[in-house]
Amino acid sequence: MLRSIRHHLKPTTAALQHFGPEARHHELALSETQAITLLHEREQPLDLERPLGYVIFRHAGRILGCGLYTPGRLRSQLPQHPVASF
C-alpha cells in the first residue's frame, strides 16, 4: 500500500486506484494548466498551506496519480511517457 521513500511514505499506484476516490486528505485538485505543466516540466513552484509529503493529484474529478509537496515546490510523480490531452 505504501512505499518508504527517503523521509516520506509514498502510496503505490494500486493503493491510489483502489482507495484514492475515498481520500479526503492529502489531495490536490489541479487546474488543466497545472496538470499539463507537471506532465511536461515535472515540477512547479507552489506555496500551499498543507502538510509536506505526497499528495494525490486530481483533475476534473479523476485521479491522475501523486506528487511530492516540499516547501515551495510541487514535484510530479506522474509517468513520463507521452500522455493524451485532457
Secondary structure, 3 states (H helix, E strand, C coil): CEEEECCEEEECHHHHHHHHHHCCCCEEECCHHHHHHHHHHCEEECCCCCCCEEEEEEECCEEEEEEEEECCEEEECCCCCCCCCC
